[in-house]
């Protein structure tokens, strides 16, 4: 069959199509005559990933599959459906190849022709929500700017290590750094890495202290090293530097030193770099300086979204900065009010504890005090300190928790013994309020202070929940109150009334149910992980949930989180307040189908868990 014969055969099909049938007969004819016909045999690749986003492709006959290589998922498309320009986002094009599930015939329309149709046929506009012009593709050359850091391993960005003997002198180290143009040397003893000396160490530990240039390096080196392996993602080094306020990370290949990565290697755009922002946070002497830095959080999220960073990465980066703001505010408060009279631990709860924050987050935190705490002697100090820190976080954009679940609230600033009683009551007396509090405080992570105060508490907490079917049953019943918005026949149900009518609440009806499921798996198995993705991964390996179900939930979590981050970013770029309410017209057909699939996965596994822990 010739091309003309094939196109002529489909003329009637265009006339009755639900979208193309809206056009005038003249444009219906032009649609076929201006298109490029493609035919593919079953099982063949129609378009490689990243090559098909600059045209619109309409399936005339057969079934195609959009295979998302980043998630190992294939989304089927049938006769009459379309994909590409105007309906598929660039990040999906870049990670998705088109395959022929059956013998396949499709027609490809250039953007210029599609643009003319849209100008002359207004009825088509709602079906093409995305810009027709895609951003230019980036070069394959690795420049190692921050946008690359989420897609490369450390082995691709490290510098060769400059090594020196353990007993070499400070002067010899300085000469070696000058010779190679580097800012650090690795100390080697009997072939093993034993320490690091940086140019900052020479300045602060030798020159500033008036030590002689003949001082042996082992006296000034950093010995308890934080290292990563070559196959670790580069962003892990960025997070490690940000969390510990360091600028050099040795990179290992097994037990051997393979190289070193510095903050400068990872981050060239200082204004939007988590590493440099963390350094600036720790350098601030007053709240005003912290507030100024906090204004960069939203541009940072926008930058991460533009860099196609995963939601998992974005959550860790944003939360790392929250930890840094919290730590610096505590340090400033201790400077103002004096050293603490008894040991204490500042604890993050909720999304901060799970490393899942976005640029729009409120506070969830608490404090564990050593049992030597005496209210009459120490109460005024800790009330002042926690009030100062929580108010400081509020000034930096982390608004006070509406439910007052903060360390500045007396109830959530208690001794270790009281916290043990709290958790015992919540587990053994699972009343509605206890279940609500469990959903917040069973997600806890130490941020600053005496971390040993939480170690025993966490073990005791998990011992009380593991295999506790009565408590878990109540947790499941409580979690079932947040359901995915799917109607009776599987369609997506929108909010009907109020300010957000016509939208979907991605947080409460999409992400929160996944967080709840992962938390229940973790508590049932006595798993210490707090991050939702990590909980699902560990729950699968421990048998609390099947490998396939855990993988489906992780994919749903990443997809919904990415939608939420992109939606918030789009609103911020438009000068609007970030929120969690998504209108479906913001999505391509491909994304709508994925959204429905994600909701279906959640609903199915909620049902399974409900059957396992029924009363």
Secondary structure, DSSP 8 states (H G I E B T S, - for coil): --HHHHHHHTHHHHHH-TTGGGS-HHHHHHHHHTSEEEEE-TT-EEE-TTSSTTEEEEEEES-EEEEETTTTEEEEE-TT-EEETTTS-HHHHHHEEEEESSSEEEEEEEHHHHHHHHHH-GGGGGG--S-SS------SS----GGGTTTSBGGGT-B---EEETT-BHHHHHHHHHHHT-SEEEEEETTEEEEEEEHHHIIIIIITTT--TT-BGGGTSB-S---EETTSBHHHHHHHHHHHT-SEEEEEETTEEEEEEEHHHH-S-GGG-HHHHHHHHHH--SHHHHHHHHTHHHHHHHHHHHTT--HHHHHHHHHHHHHHHHHHHHHHHHHHH-S-SS-EEEEEEHHHHTT---SS-B--EEEEE-TT--HHHHHHHHHHHHHHHHHHHHHTT-B--TT--STTSGGGEEEHHHHHHHHHHHHHS--HHHHHHHHHHTSEEEEEE-THHHHHHHHHHHHHHTT-HHHHHHHHHHHTTS---B-TTS-B----SSTTTT-EEHIIIIIHHHHHHHHHHHHHHT----SHHHHHHHHHHHTSS-HHHHHHHHHHHHHHHHHHHHHHHHHHHTT----SEE-GGGS-HHHHHHHHHHHHHHHHHHHHHHHHT--
